[in-house]
Amino acid sequence: MINRIEHWWQDVLKWKKRFESIGNSSSGEKSLLKEQLRKYEQILAAKIKYPTSEEKVTKQKLLQETKQLEKALFPNRIIRASRGIKKGLDKLKRSIGLADPDPNRINLQHPRFKKPLEQLGISSDSIPVTIDLLSNKASSELIQENQVLDTKIIISEDKKRLDGILYSLNLGNKEQRNIFIESESSIRKADVVALLQGRAILLKDKWLIPDLNDRDKTGNIKLKEILVPNYDLHQELKKIPGLKLPAEKIEHIVAGLQSGQSVNLNSKNFQGISIEANPLGRSIQFIKDNKKIILNELSNNPKPKMKIAKSQPGEAKIRRTKLN
């Protein structure tokens, strides 16, 4: 059985090590230690059902470590005493029902959490009743073959608001792509799936383009908003030889491309072919059997000829330069 106290403790130490590698300064070090203390106190306040003997021993060791850290941060005895009084009052409130009995459990059905989650495209029936901040596990769903999307809800440190959602797309080749969406973002869950799969989406008048070859300091893929003038998907569709569709169908396809979908043409001349928006190239990308292809227009036959698209030397580097 997993020692829950030890597991949470190790998570804090890993978190500290990661932030220590970013940079060092005296003011930054003190802030880091204060946050470490807050996380330790969060673990000590956790309500654990049926703790094992190992967990009890580990909790005592963590308590000693916490006291030493508190003494180093607050050498003044009066300040430490006032902190102790506050923690005692908080414990009393929980015991008499004036506060949540488990300070690490958050009720996600409260409007301050449920409403922004729904605005981010999380359906009401998929929002859990509560989450535990310490063991906050991501929910997983199969998007398509060999692709699993993990969704993790992130709550603010003061536990009063939604910070955002961390999405992780796990691919069959063990590659993982992450995106963090802030609570006030206009990017919804369906948009996130498209971005993690490498497709651009149109937000208002700008294209949001993922760079799958670059990551920020927290490991999330970088996104870039780009205004692409003279990029008309209606005109691009008209350029496709042999494609004849009613206006209503064209509008449906354009809407799908703008939302980052891979749209199946479902046409006699384009069996098994899907298209995606390519705003950087001001064109439409053709996909067959999960591979990019190029359509060559034939002068005597409206039916297109297909060949596998090949990247030119340095093309990936140029594309990344545009995104930086």
Wavefront OBJ file of the C-alpha trace (Angstrom):
o trace
v 0.000 0.000 0.000
v 1.265 3.474 -0.896
v 2.322 5.699 1.993
v 0.157 8.709 1.162
v 2.007 11.126 3.427
v 5.362 10.124 1.942
v 3.953 10.372 -1.596
v 2.661 13.926 -1.045
v 5.887 14.884 0.726
v 7.966 13.661 -2.210
v 5.728 15.671 -4.580
v 6.578 18.842 -2.632
v 10.303 18.102 -2.769
v 10.110 17.483 -6.532
v 8.209 20.751 -6.929
v 10.866 22.618 -4.924
v 13.727 21.086 -6.901
v 12.108 22.110 -10.191
v 11.713 25.743 -9.105
v 15.215 25.885 -7.643
v 16.586 25.014 -11.082
v 14.879 28.045 -12.673
v 16.913 30.669 -10.795
v 18.093 31.773 -7.387
v 17.831 34.969 -5.363
v 17.463 35.726 -1.658
v 13.917 37.080 -2.031
v 12.926 34.252 -4.336
v 14.371 31.652 -1.960
v 12.294 32.986 0.945
v 9.110 32.939 -1.132
v 9.900 29.380 -2.171
v 10.374 28.289 1.450
v 7.101 29.952 2.485
v 5.267 28.057 -0.224
v 7.022 24.858 0.861
v 5.804 25.492 4.417
v 2.255 26.067 3.158
v 2.354 22.777 1.261
v 3.684 20.912 4.312
v 0.895 22.346 6.471
v -1.591 21.345 3.784
v -0.400 17.733 4.029
v -0.536 17.767 7.839
v -4.125 19.073 7.717
v -5.225 16.329 5.335
v -8.003 14.100 6.620
v -6.824 10.529 6.001
v -9.122 7.590 6.591
v -7.502 4.590 8.259
v -3.852 5.794 8.288
v -1.294 3.016 8.400
v 1.452 2.807 11.041
v 3.988 3.934 8.415
v 1.861 6.949 7.553
v 1.608 7.896 11.242
v 5.399 7.753 11.618
v 5.925 9.699 8.389
v 3.467 12.345 9.534
v 5.429 12.833 12.780
v 8.657 13.254 10.816
v 6.970 15.743 8.506
v 5.641 17.631 11.533
v 9.200 17.977 12.902
v 10.438 19.142 9.487
v 7.597 21.657 9.313
v 8.397 23.094 12.742
v 12.069 23.531 11.799
v 11.110 25.256 8.550
v 8.625 27.517 10.352
v 11.253 28.489 12.936
v 13.729 29.359 10.178
v 11.177 31.528 8.366
v 9.665 33.095 11.500
v 12.369 33.352 14.186
v 10.135 35.677 16.229
v 8.307 33.580 18.854
v 5.297 35.917 18.929
v 4.721 35.490 15.215
v 4.991 31.707 15.520
v 2.573 31.767 18.455
v 0.037 33.808 16.470
v 0.309 31.328 13.594
v -0.303 28.488 16.044
v -3.395 30.230 17.439
v -4.786 30.721 13.937
v -4.252 27.056 13.047
v -5.935 26.062 16.322
v -8.959 28.237 15.571
v -9.210 26.802 12.056
v -9.161 23.285 13.502
v -11.872 24.236 16.019
v -14.083 25.662 13.249
v -13.781 22.423 11.308
v -14.621 20.326 14.357
v -17.852 22.259 15.127
v -18.984 22.487 11.510
v -18.193 26.146 10.830
v -15.711 25.164 8.141
v -15.142 22.257 5.768
v -13.968 19.272 7.832
v -11.343 18.537 5.175
v -9.580 21.757 4.086
v -8.046 19.964 1.106
v -11.397 18.900 -0.395
v -13.016 21.377 -2.779
v -16.699 21.353 -3.752
v -16.670 21.833 -7.533
v -20.456 22.189 -7.635
v -20.103 25.627 -6.074
v -20.855 28.329 -8.709
v -17.399 29.888 -8.295
v -15.914 26.675 -9.750
v -18.724 25.099 -11.778
v -19.547 28.162 -13.892
v -15.984 28.819 -15.197
v -15.514 25.086 -15.839
v -18.641 25.067 -18.003
v -17.441 28.204 -19.801
v -14.237 26.321 -20.679
v -16.295 23.626 -22.380
v -16.468 21.067 -19.556
v -19.930 19.508 -19.611
v -21.933 19.814 -16.400
v -22.363 16.060 -15.968
v -18.596 15.443 -16.229
v -17.660 17.897 -13.454
v -16.876 15.871 -10.300
v -18.679 16.755 -7.089
v -15.427 17.311 -5.182
v -11.687 17.009 -5.681
v -8.889 16.446 -3.193
v -6.146 19.022 -3.687
v -3.433 16.627 -2.525
v -4.354 13.585 -4.597
v -5.915 15.598 -7.439
v -5.797 13.054 -10.249
v -6.543 13.857 -13.863
v -9.584 12.321 -15.538
v -8.763 10.372 -18.712
v -10.700 9.751 -21.913
v -9.874 8.040 -25.196
v -9.897 10.612 -28.014
v -8.990 8.213 -30.804
v -6.874 5.112 -31.214
v -3.674 5.423 -29.155
v -4.562 8.942 -27.976
v -5.673 9.578 -24.397
v -6.592 13.047 -23.106
v -5.982 13.779 -19.405
v -7.855 16.695 -17.832
v -6.669 18.110 -14.501
v -8.515 20.910 -12.695
v -6.226 23.447 -11.010
v -7.541 25.431 -8.021
v -5.957 28.659 -6.729
v -3.783 28.554 -3.617
v -6.441 30.381 -1.558
v -8.986 27.751 -2.704
v -11.444 30.455 -3.734
v -11.306 30.293 -7.531
v -10.440 28.194 -10.548
v -6.934 28.839 -11.863
v -7.446 26.807 -15.024
v -7.220 23.357 -16.563
v -4.119 21.371 -17.462
v -4.658 19.155 -20.511
v -2.251 16.370 -21.465
v -2.492 14.366 -24.677
v -0.747 10.998 -24.378
v 0.157 9.507 -27.740
v 0.784 5.869 -28.548
v 4.521 6.486 -29.068
v 4.846 7.636 -25.423
v 4.962 11.297 -26.483
v 3.018 13.691 -24.241
v 1.806 17.181 -25.117
v 0.546 19.599 -22.464
v -1.458 22.819 -22.570
v -2.583 24.913 -19.586
v -5.758 26.935 -20.175
v -6.479 29.789 -17.756
v -9.966 30.123 -16.292
v -10.729 33.347 -18.180
v -9.606 31.983 -21.555
v -11.975 31.748 -24.514
v -10.340 28.449 -25.552
v -12.711 25.563 -24.969
v -12.019 21.857 -24.513
v -12.749 21.004 -28.181
v -10.243 23.692 -29.235
v -7.606 22.211 -26.920
v -7.901 18.773 -28.522
v -7.285 20.303 -31.966
v -4.281 22.284 -30.713
v -2.734 19.257 -28.999
v -3.144 17.273 -32.206
v -1.236 20.002 -34.063
v -4.042 21.923 -35.785
v -4.590 25.687 -35.719
v -7.863 27.317 -34.631
v -9.345 30.720 -35.463
v -10.125 32.921 -32.459
v -11.940 36.102 -33.492
v -9.706 37.400 -36.306
v -6.428 35.666 -35.355
v -5.175 32.124 -35.800
v -3.887 30.302 -32.731
v -1.102 27.998 -33.908
v 0.595 25.298 -31.782
v 4.339 24.727 -32.062
v 4.750 21.052 -31.221
v 8.546 21.376 -31.391
v 8.843 23.956 -28.629
v 7.927 24.030 -24.932
v 7.816 26.686 -22.234
v 9.556 26.334 -18.838
v 6.657 24.324 -17.406
v 6.685 21.837 -20.299
v 3.585 23.122 -22.102
v 3.627 23.487 -25.874
v 3.890 27.084 -27.049
v 0.939 28.765 -28.761
v 1.176 31.787 -31.012
v -1.576 34.169 -32.103
v -1.028 35.307 -35.688
v -3.050 37.593 -37.919
v -3.001 36.062 -41.414
v -4.179 38.621 -43.982
v -5.723 37.498 -47.281
v -6.303 33.958 -46.032
v -9.792 33.068 -47.249
v -10.816 29.446 -46.764
v -13.755 29.863 -49.147
v -11.332 30.814 -51.926
v -8.964 28.001 -51.007
v -11.781 25.481 -51.335
v -12.609 26.840 -54.788
v -9.040 26.088 -55.872
v -9.477 22.355 -55.267
v -9.905 20.692 -58.685
v -12.963 18.491 -59.056
v -14.568 19.584 -55.783
v -18.197 20.532 -56.306
v -20.271 21.086 -53.171
v -23.394 23.110 -52.350
v -22.919 26.457 -50.590
v -24.367 25.099 -47.334
v -21.808 22.274 -47.310
v -18.986 24.730 -48.029
v -19.992 26.851 -45.033
v -20.040 23.744 -42.844
v -16.537 22.784 -43.987
v -15.168 26.325 -43.440
v -16.616 26.401 -39.916
v -14.974 23.057 -39.178
v -11.587 24.191 -40.500
v -11.730 27.383 -38.455
v -12.425 25.375 -35.283
v -9.393 23.169 -35.911
v -11.180 20.083 -37.197
v -9.854 17.609 -39.713
v -12.788 17.620 -42.161
v -13.583 14.619 -44.329
v -14.560 15.801 -47.814
v -16.900 12.840 -48.415
v -16.734 13.423 -52.167
v -16.535 10.922 -55.039
v -13.180 12.315 -56.220
v -11.759 12.517 -52.692
v -12.427 9.155 -51.096
v -10.722 8.883 -47.689
v -9.262 12.383 -47.901
v -9.554 14.970 -45.110
v -8.512 18.598 -45.119
v -7.130 20.916 -42.447
v -6.487 24.641 -42.314
v -2.864 25.687 -42.901
v -2.782 29.408 -42.034
v 1.030 29.690 -42.082
v 1.056 28.444 -45.666
v -2.171 30.309 -46.527
v -3.495 27.059 -47.952
v -5.387 23.870 -47.175
v -3.558 20.730 -46.053
v -4.726 17.369 -47.411
v -4.576 14.225 -45.271
v -4.939 10.565 -46.226
v -4.213 7.589 -43.985
v -2.846 10.019 -41.363
v -0.248 11.337 -43.835
v -0.013 14.721 -45.527
v -0.434 14.577 -49.286
v -0.203 17.028 -52.208
v -2.869 17.236 -54.915
v -1.585 17.817 -58.453
v -4.112 19.349 -60.800
v -4.337 17.497 -64.112
v -5.179 19.459 -67.219
v -7.342 16.772 -68.842
v -8.828 15.126 -65.770
v -10.556 16.966 -62.912
v -9.790 14.059 -60.587
v -6.710 14.963 -58.538
v -3.515 12.982 -58.402
v -2.015 12.399 -54.979
v 1.527 12.145 -53.738
v 3.079 12.194 -50.287
v 4.115 15.657 -49.144
v 7.835 15.980 -48.431
v 9.358 18.631 -46.216
v 12.034 20.762 -47.803
v 15.423 21.027 -46.031
v 15.157 23.573 -43.243
v 11.371 23.824 -43.554
v 10.767 22.818 -39.932
v 13.359 25.319 -38.778
v 11.733 28.099 -40.806
v 8.311 27.222 -39.460
v 9.574 27.342 -35.886
v 11.278 30.681 -36.532
v 7.971 32.143 -37.587
v 6.399 31.057 -34.323
v 9.117 32.407 -32.034
l 1 2 3 4 5 6 7 8 9 10 11 12 13 14 15 16 17 18 19 20 21 22 23 24 25 26 27 28 29 30 31 32 33 34 35 36 37 38 39 40 41 42 43 44 45 46 47 48 49 50 51 52 53 54 55 56 57 58 59 60 61 62 63 64 65 66 67 68 69 70 71 72 73 74 75 76 77 78 79 80 81 82 83 84 85 86 87 88 89 90 91 92 93 94 95 96 97 98 99 100 101 102 103 104 105 106 107 108 109 110 111 112 113 114 115 116 117 118 119 120 121 122 123 124 125 126 127 128 129 130 131 132 133 134 135 136 137 138 139 140 141 142 143 144 145 146 147 148 149 150 151 152 153 154 155 156 157 158 159 160 161 162 163 164 165 166 167 168 169 170 171 172 173 174 175 176 177 178 179 180 181 182 183 184 185 186 187 188 189 190 191 192 193 194 195 196 197 198 199 200 201 202 203 204 205 206 207 208 209 210 211 212 213 214 215 216 217 218 219 220 221 222 223 224 225 226 227 228 229 230 231 232 233 234 235 236 237 238 239 240 241 242 243 244 245 246 247 248 249 250 251 252 253 254 255 256 257 258 259 260 261 262 263 264 265 266 267 268 269 270 271 272 273 274 275 276 277 278 279 280 281 282 283 284 285 286 287 288 289 290 291 292 293 294 295 296 297 298 299 300 301 302 303 304 305 306 307 308 309 310 311 312 313 314 315 316 317 318 319 320 321 322 323 324
